[in-house]
Amino acid sequence: MKINHRQSGMSLLEEVLVIAIIAVVIFFALPAARQLFNSLETPAGTKSLISSALASARAIASREQQYVGIRFQHACYIDEQGNIQPNQSPLKMPQYMIFVKYQPPKQAQNNDNHVFVAIEGIEPIKLPENIGVMDMVINKNQMISSDADIDSDTKLLDTTSFFIVFSPSGKLSVQESQTRNKNGYASSAVGISEDDIFNIEEQVEKGYAKFVQDENGIAGLEQEPSRRAFIIYDRNILRSLHEAKRYSRYLEDLKNREMIYINPYTGTFINK
């Protein structure tokens, strides 16, 4: 009696055909993937990305019944004197969106009442390399209105570091806000936090954390009202302009024509 053993493997011809089909699929899929990636590098693509992040923050606020928001900030190291290193300019370092939540006061926070910390488990979202976001406000509440208001990296960092916050009811909330590490430590004298998102200057300098927390107005990083409007700008254009011409040659027009407002009830965008 002959016993036939059927082979469960693939023949050489079948393997070649599978590889050819995969190659064809990749060939046609790459342009679409590249087009999708390039679309995110545009203001419109970045606007959609921010819209999705805000919708997620609003949903978390409603679900968790607490204040939740998005913090925009560059990954720059700032020393204790408020100096930004030359190679750490906001026009060179990437800008991120960080999901944050309100943290009730702790004794270690010296009775700070408006502290937000990074939400654990949600990684900061890096914005496209050539796109930036700013609230057009410096010194807490001063709207940029001249070239002198935006002629340094410190002022640029100030206006590109801001909050958008939602209340537990899902409404846009404008309130005094500041970042802090999850332990609430304001200096190494109080304690060293292992928070790898927001932390004191020395922890960021050592590479243990990514973002300098709001502290004593260092480089404009201080407690300030959360925002309800912003602009999306082209970092390449700002890089090409002399510092003394940033507003008059570019930002003024953006502020007047393309300021993006947020609906206080739905969290969606309203173009001026």
Buried (B, 14 or more C-beta within 10 A) or exposed (E): EEEEEEEEEEEEEEEEEEEEEEEEEEEEEEEEEEEEEEEBEBBEBBBBBBBEBBBBBBBBBBEEEBBBBBBBBBBBBBBEEBBBBEEBBBBBBBBBBBBBBBBEEBEBBEEBEBBBBBBEEBEBBEBBEBBBBBBBBBBEEEEBEEBEBBBBBBBBBBBBBBBBBBBBEBBBBEBEBBBBBBBBBBEEEBEBBEBBBBBBBBBBBEEBBBBBBBBEBBBBBBBBBBBBBBBBBBBEBBEEBEBEEBBEBBBBEBBEEBBBBBEBEEBEBEEE
